[in-house]
Amino acid sequence: MTTEATTPATEATGATAVNTGLAQMLKGGVIMDVVTPEQARIAEEAGAVAVMALERVPADIRATGGVARMSDPDLISGIIETVSIPVMAKARIGHFVEAQILEHLKVDYIDESEVLSPADYVHHIDKSKFKVPFVCGATNLGEALRRITEGASMIRSKGEAGTGDVSEAMKHIRTINAEIARLTSLAEDELYLAAKDLQAPYALVKQVARDGRLPVVLFVAGGVATPADAALMMQMGADGVFVGSGIFKAGNPAERAAAIVKATTYFDDPAVVTEASKGLGEAMVGINVADLPAPHRLAERGW
Amino acid sequence: MSTPRIGVLALQGAVAEHARALQSAGAEVSTVRRPSELEGLDGLIVPGGESTTMARLAAPVHLMEAIRERHAEGMAMFGTCAGMILMADQILDAEALTGFERIGGLDVVVRRNGYGSQLDSFTGALPVSGLPGADPTPLQAVFIRAPIIESVGSEVEVIASWQDRPVAVRQGRVLAASFHPELTPDHRLHQHFVQIAGARLSS
């Protein structure tokens, strides 16, 4: 099978089933950051499974600084009217009113995202209060399970957005994979301590230990800029990838987007990934994460 | 009778869930991303996902045409949600699929995202009348940004309906559902499909 690390077929019914279920339909696909309806159209034409509406792509948030917020409701509605694929939009961490607005606009998924400036440095949004599903970032298993406890229906590893440097994305997926693998090796009576160490509910920890995977879909985000980066994340066991600045901050966005889609599907076939990597022109310039001073690392937002 | 061999189209979408349901229904399962991987299959599932994405990935390798040819030679097909859209003979609101090859072969008219956005997604207990066996238990069905079947041709048999609209249909060796039977533990539709696909092995 190409996608082993997936959710169990036996899900609860009702809101949980439709919300975790939509994430299952996105598997093997690429979700692309867009800031205008025109970019959303290009993304859909390139084969994106969904688009993510935001005010500025992470590379521009880094370049211009200031407070980054939910995008303009008119812009989000314009994107929803333009494309037939699901539309996601970002709200600030803890900003439940931005989330209420996004739900009112009928977006298909809300990303409570560290890429925007946090509105609350202590609490995340109580996502269980919403009917619309949420995706949240995580750098490790404990963080992922805390977000799921709050009601997230999908997890993306954070990586370091707006850098074009895939090393943090690699670190986070490796961390999550290793922590899941460790749980599966523990004796049942050792899971209580594991839950304490992970700062996550025992019932969820026990479920992950039994299934050997998260109870929701796991995508990778933050620094994916090339077809090879996307294939790398898929070979690491990701269910799919988010590409932010990597597409519209590069030359030939339409071709690069289509190439990343292809490399995500045929991630284990070097012939296809090679072909997809050819003739794309300049990739985004990028920033090495190691050169970023600690206060400017977005992955450290969220708790 | 030998075990039916069923492929799952694995360009994108809920592939693993269908594979698990097929295994529990007694099929030998493989994934399909290239025309050569259709060889020797008795049936093919086209899963839920994004039909726009699948149509674009299939185009360079002419996979939709290859599926249509194999179906004409006897391979059964089962489409769920996006998969049903790709098998429908007519699609309303198909702008984003314009210019891309589809499979076709199911005489229905469907409307993409006909049930609305994710906030309109729902689950329901479907009475099933068209399945073999006398199990009266309703089928738990998960509808996710689901397509609506607007009308069906005279050769199409309705297996289940929701609010007076068909949501699961069969036309000969083609089975289709606008919901996601792979997401629930009730595998009666998969069992039905494995029987349809395996019928030619025993004949």
Contacts between the chains, C-beta under 8 A, distances in Angstrom:
chain1	res1	chain2	res2	distance
A	1	B	15	7.4
A	1	B	16	5.8
A	1	B	19	5.8
A	1	B	31	6.5
A	2	B	10	5.3
A	2	B	15	6.5
A	2	B	16	8.0
A	2	B	31	5.6
A	2	B	33	7.9
A	3	B	10	7.8
A	3	B	15	5.6
A	3	B	16	4.6
A	4	B	16	6.9
A	6	B	16	4.3
A	6	B	17	6.9
A	7	B	17	7.9
A	9	B	17	5.2
A	9	B	20	5.1
A	9	B	21	6.3
A	9	B	182	6.7
A	9	B	183	6.7
A	9	B	184	7.5
A	9	B	185	6.4
A	10	B	184	7.6
A	10	B	185	4.5
A	11	B	183	6.0
A	11	B	184	7.4
A	13	B	123	4.8
A	13	B	140	5.9
A	13	B	142	7.4
A	13	B	184	7.5
A	14	B	123	5.7
A	17	B	123	5.6
A	17	B	142	5.0
A	17	B	183	6.4
A	17	B	184	7.7
A	18	B	118	7.4
A	18	B	121	3.9
A	18	B	122	6.6
A	18	B	123	6.4
A	18	B	142	6.0
A	18	B	143	7.3
A	18	B	144	5.5
A	19	B	118	7.6
A	19	B	121	7.8
A	21	B	121	7.7
A	21	B	142	5.4
A	21	B	144	5.0
A	21	B	180	6.2
A	21	B	183	5.2
A	22	B	118	5.8
A	22	B	121	6.9
A	22	B	144	5.2
A	22	B	145	6.9
A	24	B	14	4.9
A	24	B	17	6.4
A	24	B	48	7.9
A	24	B	183	6.9
A	25	B	13	5.7
A	25	B	14	5.8
A	25	B	48	4.9
A	25	B	49	5.2
A	25	B	50	7.3
A	25	B	81	7.3
A	25	B	82	7.5
A	25	B	144	6.1
A	25	B	145	7.9
A	25	B	180	8.0
A	26	B	49	7.5
A	26	B	50	7.6
A	27	B	12	7.1
A	27	B	13	6.3
A	27	B	14	6.6
A	27	B	15	7.1
A	27	B	16	7.7
A	27	B	49	7.4
A	28	B	10	7.2
A	28	B	11	7.1
A	28	B	12	4.1
A	28	B	13	6.4
A	28	B	15	6.8
A	28	B	49	7.3
A	29	B	12	4.8
A	29	B	13	7.7
A	29	B	49	7.0
A	29	B	50	6.6
A	29	B	53	5.8
A	44	B	52	6.2
A	44	B	96	6.0
A	46	B	56	7.6
A	47	B	52	6.9
A	47	B	53	4.7
A	47	B	56	4.1
A	47	B	57	6.3
A	48	B	53	7.1
A	49	B	12	6.3
A	49	B	49	6.9
A	49	B	50	4.6
A	49	B	53	5.2
A	50	B	50	7.7
A	80	B	117	7.8
A	83	B	96	7.3
A	84	B	52	6.6
A	84	B	93	7.1
A	84	B	95	7.3
A	84	B	96	4.6
A	84	B	112	6.0
A	84	B	113	6.4
A	85	B	50	5.5
A	85	B	52	6.1
A	85	B	53	7.7
A	85	B	96	7.6
A	86	B	50	7.9
A	86	B	118	6.7
A	86	B	145	6.7
A	103	B	119	7.2
A	106	B	117	4.7
A	106	B	118	7.9
A	106	B	119	5.5
A	107	B	117	7.9
A	107	B	118	7.9
A	108	B	117	5.8
A	108	B	118	3.9
A	108	B	145	7.0
A	109	B	118	6.8
A	131	B	119	5.9
A	132	B	118	6.4
A	132	B	119	5.9
A	133	B	118	6.6
A	258	B	56	7.4
A	261	B	53	6.9
A	261	B	56	7.2
A	261	B	57	6.9
A	262	B	57	6.8
A	265	B	10	7.9
A	265	B	11	5.4
A	265	B	12	6.2
A	265	B	33	6.6
A	265	B	57	5.4
A	266	B	33	6.6
